[in-house]
Amino acid sequence: MGEKGFLLIKVETSYEHEVMKKLEKYEEVKSANIVYGPYDIVAKVETSNIGNFAKTLRKKIGEIYNILPLVCIN
């Protein structure tokens, strides 16, 4: 059984579409949508195990420039 969760992502103003394009390149990101409210993007992430989930958050998504701190809901 894999791990999955939703990321609530804040992005610096005007960088929503740029961040979306980067998110869509990762196979672990199953969907991503721009939303309005306290967060700018909601992304669904799925991996094979918790280690890969954490690695995806830290090494891939967490290093995208213009992303502010994010929240993960499992």
C-alpha positions as a Markdown table, in Angstrom:
| # | Residue | x | y | z |
|---|---|---|---|---|
| 1 | Met | 0.0 | 0.0 | 0.0 |
| 2 | Gly | 1.3 | 3.4 | -0.9 |
| 3 | Glu | 1.2 | 6.8 | 0.7 |
| 4 | Lys | -0.9 | 9.7 | -0.5 |
| 5 | Gly | -1.8 | 13.1 | 0.7 |
| 6 | Phe | -2.9 | 16.6 | -0.4 |
| 7 | Leu | -0.5 | 19.5 | -0.3 |
| 8 | Leu | -1.8 | 23.0 | 0.4 |
| 9 | Ile | 0.7 | 25.3 | -1.2 |
| 10 | Lys | 1.3 | 29.0 | -0.9 |
| 11 | Val | 3.2 | 30.6 | -3.8 |
| 12 | Glu | 4.7 | 34.0 | -4.2 |
| 13 | Thr | 2.4 | 36.4 | -6.0 |
| 14 | Ser | 2.2 | 35.8 | -9.8 |
| 15 | Tyr | 4.1 | 32.5 | -9.8 |
| 16 | Glu | 1.2 | 30.1 | -9.6 |
| 17 | His | 1.3 | 29.0 | -13.2 |
| 18 | Glu | 5.1 | 28.6 | -13.2 |
| 19 | Val | 4.9 | 26.4 | -10.0 |
| 20 | Met | 2.1 | 24.4 | -11.5 |
| 21 | Lys | 4.2 | 23.6 | -14.6 |
| 22 | Lys | 7.0 | 22.3 | -12.3 |
| 23 | Leu | 4.7 | 20.2 | -10.2 |
| 24 | Glu | 3.2 | 18.6 | -13.3 |
| 25 | Lys | 6.7 | 17.2 | -14.2 |
| 26 | Tyr | 6.8 | 14.9 | -11.2 |
| 27 | Glu | 5.2 | 11.5 | -11.6 |
| 28 | Glu | 4.3 | 11.5 | -7.9 |
| 29 | Val | 2.0 | 14.5 | -8.4 |
| 30 | Lys | -1.3 | 13.0 | -9.6 |
| 31 | Ser | -3.1 | 16.3 | -9.8 |
| 32 | Ala | -2.6 | 19.9 | -9.1 |
| 33 | Asn | -5.1 | 22.8 | -9.2 |
| 34 | Ile | -4.9 | 26.5 | -8.7 |
| 35 | Val | -7.4 | 27.6 | -6.0 |
| 36 | Tyr | -8.4 | 30.9 | -4.4 |
| 37 | Gly | -8.2 | 31.5 | -0.7 |
| 38 | Pro | -5.5 | 31.2 | 1.9 |
| 39 | Tyr | -3.6 | 28.7 | -0.4 |
| 40 | Asp | -2.8 | 29.0 | -4.1 |
| 41 | Ile | -2.4 | 25.4 | -5.2 |
| 42 | Val | -3.8 | 22.0 | -4.0 |
| 43 | Ala | -1.8 | 19.0 | -5.2 |
| 44 | Lys | -2.5 | 15.3 | -4.7 |
| 45 | Val | 0.8 | 13.3 | -4.2 |
| 46 | Glu | 1.0 | 9.5 | -4.2 |
| 47 | Thr | 4.2 | 7.4 | -3.6 |
| 48 | Ser | 4.9 | 3.7 | -2.9 |
| 49 | Asn | 5.9 | 4.3 | 0.7 |
| 50 | Ile | 6.4 | 6.9 | 3.4 |
| 51 | Gly | 10.1 | 7.3 | 2.7 |
| 52 | Asn | 9.5 | 8.2 | -0.9 |
| 53 | Phe | 6.7 | 10.5 | 0.2 |
| 54 | Ala | 9.0 | 12.4 | 2.5 |
| 55 | Lys | 11.7 | 12.5 | -0.2 |
| 56 | Thr | 9.3 | 13.9 | -2.7 |
| 57 | Leu | 8.3 | 16.7 | -0.4 |
| 58 | Arg | 11.8 | 17.6 | 0.6 |
| 59 | Lys | 13.9 | 17.0 | -2.5 |
| 60 | Lys | 11.5 | 17.8 | -5.3 |
| 61 | Ile | 8.5 | 19.9 | -4.3 |
| 62 | Gly | 10.2 | 21.7 | -1.3 |
| 63 | Glu | 13.0 | 23.0 | -3.6 |
| 64 | Ile | 10.8 | 24.6 | -6.2 |
| 65 | Tyr | 11.6 | 28.3 | -6.2 |
| 66 | Asn | 8.7 | 30.6 | -5.2 |
| 67 | Ile | 6.9 | 28.1 | -3.0 |
| 68 | Leu | 6.3 | 29.3 | 0.5 |
| 69 | Pro | 5.8 | 26.9 | 3.4 |
| 70 | Leu | 3.3 | 24.2 | 2.6 |
| 71 | Val | 0.8 | 22.0 | 4.5 |
| 72 | Cys | 0.3 | 18.3 | 3.9 |
| 73 | Ile | -2.9 | 16.5 | 4.8 |
| 74 | Asn | -2.9 | 12.7 | 4.8 |
